[in-house]
Amino acid sequence: MTSDTLPAALAEIRDEFLELDEPERLQLLLEFSRELPEVPSSYADHPELTERVAECQSPVFIVLEVADDDTVTMHAVAPAEAPTTRGFASILAQGISGLPASEVLAIPSDYPQSLGLTRAVSPLRIAGMTGMLMRAKRQVQARLDAR
């Protein structure tokens, strides 16, 4: 992964994780879980407008919007009972929202592995975050293609 393809917000989050010892990384992930932005009522009241991330063991739903100026906003719903998954959703929602679509599409697929959490959480959890990222990128591309 090259730093020139990683958006600044996601690079900053990655660096924040890598500056910590492994046990503290898990604590940071739990902090992110408490920072997951609420979804707008337009999605909370209509969950059928969101996409289930099948790669996640926990019920996680995402939806991405692309504005006319190509700015992306990511919304995610993840249960509080699944804090690691919710933390991953929060990282992506915070790191992707506000980016131009082209930067979202250029995020390296191995971003979840770069956070230094592969020994702190199960491979299934990392696979879930990778699934979230891939689905996010696919939704952005679909929104652009639909124009």
N, C-alpha and C positions, 0 to 999 in steps of 0.2 A: 504494500500500500504506500503510495507516495503522498507526501503532505500537500502537494499541489492539487490533488484530486479530492482531498478531504476538506469539506467546508469548515470554516473557522470554528463554528459553534461545536461541531462534533469533534474536531481536533482538540479543542479546549477540554471537553468532557473526557475524552480518552486520556489526555495528559493528566487530568485531575485524578483519574483512577490509577495511572501508572506511577504517580508520585507517592502512592500509599503502599504499605505492606499488605499482603493478601487478606488478612482478617479485617483490616480497615476498609478494603475495597468492598467487601460484602456490606459493611455498615453504610458506605456511601450509596450503594445500590438501594438499600432500604430507605435512605433519605430521599432518593429520587422517587421511590414508590409513593411517598407522601406528597410529592410535588406534581403528580399527574394532573394536568389541567382538566377541569370539568368540560364535558362536551356540551355544545349548544343544545337548547331544547329541541331544535329541529331534528337532531339525531337522537336525543334521549327519548323523545316522544315517538320516534319512528326508527327503531333499531333495524328494521328491514333495509334501511338505506346504508347500513354499514356492512362490512365484510368480516366474517369469522376467520380468524387466523388458525387454520386447521393444524398447523405445525406446533401450536401451543397446547399443552395439556389442559391448561386453564382456559375458560371461555374468554377470549380476547377478541375484540371487534375494533376494526379501524376503518376510517374513511379519510380520503385526502381530497382537498379542494385545490383547484388551480384557478387563480383569478385572471382577469383579462390581461394583466401585466405580467403573467406567468409566475406570480408569487404563490408558493405552496403553503397550505395550512394542513397539518395532520391532527386528527382527533382520534383518541383511543379510549376504549372502555376496558378495564381489567379489574378483576375482583380484589378487594383489600386482603382477602384470605390467601392470595398468591403474590406476596410482596416482591419476589424476585422478578416474576413476569411483569408485574405492574411497574417495577422499576425500569425494566427494559423498554416498556411502552412509553414511559415518561421520558427516557433518554431520547428516543427517536422523535417523539412529539415535540420536545423542546429543541432538539437539534435540527429538525427538518423545517419546522414552521418558520416562515419568513424568507426561506431560500428561493432563488429562482429555480424553475423546473429543471433546467439544464444541470444545475449543481446537484439536485436530488438524484437525477438519473446517473450522475457520475460517481456517486458514493460507492466505494469499493465494497463488494459483496462480503468481504472478510472483516468488515468493521466490527461486528460483535466479538470476534475472536481477538481483536486488538486491545480490548479493554483490560486484559489481564485477569479475567475471571474464570478461565477454563478449569482451574483446579478448585475454585471456590463454589461453583454451581455445577449442576449435572450437565452432561452433553446435551440432554434433551432440552434444557433451558436455553442453552446457546443456540441450538437448532431452532427453537421457537423465536428467538430474537432475529435470527437470520431469515426465518420465514416472514416475520413482520416487515423487515427491510425489503425483501424481494416483492412482497405484496404491495408495499407502499410505492416502490418504483414502478411496478406494473400499473397501479392505479393512476399514477401521474402520467405515464405514457398513454394510457387509454384516454385520459381527459384531453391530452394534447391531440391525439389522433381523431377525436370526435369533433374537433373544430372544423 
